[in-house]
Amino acid sequence: MTTYQAPLKDIQFLLNDVFQIDRFSNLAGFAEAPADVRAAVLTEAAKLSEELLHPLNAIGDIEGCVRHEDDSVRTPRGFREAFRQLGDGGWIGLSAPVEYGGQGLPTTLSNAIGEMFSSANMSLEMYAGLTRGAVAALLMHGSEQQKHQFIPKMLAGEWTGTMNLTEPHCGTDLGMMRTKAVKQPDGSYKISGTKIFISGGEQDLTENIIHLVLARIEGAPAGIKGVSLFVVPKRLINEDGTLGEQNGVSCGSIEHKMGIRGSATCVLNYEGARGWLVGRENKGMEAMFVMMNEARLGVGQQALSQSEVAYQNAANYAKERLQGRALGGTQSPEKPADPIIVHPDVRLTLLSIRAFNEAARALILWTSLKQDLARRSYDPGERELAEDHMGLLTPVIKGMLSEKGFANTVFAQQIFGGHGYIVETGMEQFVRDCRITMLYEGANGIQALDLVARKLPRDSGRAIQALFNEVSSFIEENASEPKLAPYTKPLRRSLLDLEQATALLMRRLAKHPNEAIAVSTDFMHLLGLVALGYMWSRIVKAAHEKIAAGDQSPHLTTKPLVGLFFVERILPETSAYLAKIQSGAAVLMTMPAEAF
Ligand SMILES: Cc1cc2nc3c(=O)[nH]c(=O)nc-3n(C[C@H](O)[C@H](O)[C@H](O)COP(=O)(O)OP(=O)(O)OC[C@H]3O[C@@H](n4cnc5c(N)ncnc54)[C@H](O)[C@@H]3O)c2cc1C
């Protein structure tokens, strides 16, 4: 049996003190969410996470989803009622426009809540997360009619959304897509083909499912340039808005998989299903990327969420499990042994996870704030900066955070010794559930490729230059602050590693792109470490300010310690990444394929 306590204090500290989001009350929706409203909403979300969603997590894993002969899919016990509560409570549409039934509050706030829901029950949260992503794509690229027809029901949790890219022969390389779309006289399309691995493709949570499907219109150009996006409801919708007949889409099977067993992963067969174009012909990737980018941030957050809940359980266990005596002298003489938290190696493991979690949470909320600025700011310059940030950091959050988050679930399992390998402790479920975060939404190698080949050189490196400027300005502004020196000095060294690596990759990209791409994963980690190091400097600065103002709560007084662990034991890895980046492609590419 696992436990979960939502990190309410940490989230509020980040929103209120580190990022001071009240500074943005001129943005739509921010004035409606002052600190007291945020506190009330977050507290309610924490309660839902702890009392409703978390107890269903193990049940979802044990029962999984079941497909019946009639193609219907049963989700685990309790999921339907819980999802209903998420819809009724307005949680799915928290940051969606009021015009379509959302609450219009900041995305920063809804993303903070997303972490809690996902820690509590990643499988169940996925149905809501994908629905939010599909809504975002429709908002940006759908017609007025599509928006009014689909979005309000999706935000209310009456219908869910899915994303349909993958086909049996076409995963990463979407240009090979075969699903086809044939235009009908009434302007709709008939969609035919097979999509695989579709999360939430069939389920019994809601009366309808709105599939966003990539397909190729007859006669479209070959490759990715000939792919269009369609909205294909599972059940057609009558003119009066009531549900009509079943559309030509059915669930052929569901996958039996390593983790997230409460999330139905479906093969969907489209047999002349009626669909409607979203956005422009052959511009499907442009529209789908809205959903994919949301999902990529969401996946990074899923990894954090599993790392967090795994940490909490490991830390509790380490304080209870009695084994051995502390090297420096017995700590609990009244007991037959000391709790394992006294051992340096156990502390190393726990601190490694925690130092990542707290900075990763900050990085996600900082990026969420940029997402709000990109969409809501009135200042075009600010919007551009925010877009740049999102473009650069999205693959890092997806790729680096999922790799570390997964490793952390294994570390947390380690704290349980052999008991972590036993199903009943629940620790192995976190490992299994988190593993997918490195794979879906573009496997991590693809995130690194996207970062180095596309995002880094875009606009002559404008986005990374802005990041350099921001981090170095912070370091300069705080140069005379002795309490921050232990954080900003190592950060400066790591920033130099990143600047050197960036200059090298920019040169290589211009002349020998393969040399740059061969080290893209290392670069993704280097950039991620600097971003997390910067987060720690900001966290510690805000914590010291609150402590100096008289707040001695342990949540704040531990920040400088955990931050110091990060800069002393984790951040120095940037120099190893720089060395690897300097090595180039030859060592990878020389051996002939048949020799592997
Ligand atoms: C549980 C689950 C849920 C999913 N949900 C959805 C969903 O809702 N909708 C949806 O459309 N899809 C979904 N997927 C599919 C998922 O996004 C794909 O599995 C993923 O994109 C990778 O595609 P692939 O499995 O075909 O791997 P492949 O494309 O075959 O790749 C295999 C390996 O080769 C590497 N590789 C491939 N090409 C390159 C390259 N050019 N450069 C470097 N490395 C490369 C990849 O990184 C990967 O490690 C889901 C998958 C799973 C398992």
The ligand as an ORCA input file, in Angstrom:
! r2SCAN-3c Opt
* xyz 0 1
  C       1.312      2.916    -23.870
  C       1.444      3.691    -25.132
  C       0.565      4.728    -25.379
  C       0.658      5.442    -26.580
  N      -0.280      6.413    -26.852
  C      -0.321      6.941    -28.103
  C      -1.395      7.783    -28.516
  O      -2.300      8.105    -27.729
  N      -1.421      8.222    -29.795
  C      -0.457      7.893    -30.696
  O      -0.550      8.312    -31.837
  N       0.593      7.110    -30.341
  C       0.679      6.633    -29.076
  N       1.724      5.807    -28.712
  C       2.786      5.556    -29.680
  C       4.105      6.197    -29.308
  O       4.026      7.589    -29.401
  C       5.183      5.566    -30.224
  O       5.394      4.261    -29.728
  C       6.454      6.355    -30.246
  O       6.249      7.563    -30.911
  C       7.607      5.619    -30.944
  O       7.205      4.993    -32.138
  P       7.531      3.450    -32.354
  O       7.064      2.720    -31.159
  O       6.986      3.022    -33.644
  O       9.107      3.374    -32.384
  P      10.064      3.540    -33.662
  O       9.689      4.761    -34.418
  O      10.114      2.265    -34.390
  O      11.458      3.823    -32.968
  C      12.239      2.779    -32.357
  C      13.465      3.399    -31.729
  O      14.268      4.005    -32.741
  C      14.538      5.367    -32.450
  N      14.464      6.158    -33.679
  C      13.575      6.057    -34.684
  N      13.824      6.972    -35.627
  C      14.888      7.677    -35.228
  C      15.624      8.758    -35.774
  N      15.296      9.318    -36.916
  N      16.665      9.225    -35.047
  C      17.001      8.676    -33.872
  N      16.327      7.665    -33.305
  C      15.300      7.159    -33.972
  C      13.438      5.798    -31.477
  O      13.897      6.823    -30.619
  C      13.148      4.502    -30.718
  O      14.003      4.405    -29.607
  C       1.669      5.124    -27.510
  C       2.577      4.092    -27.224
  C       2.448      3.366    -26.082
  C       3.405      2.226    -25.851
*
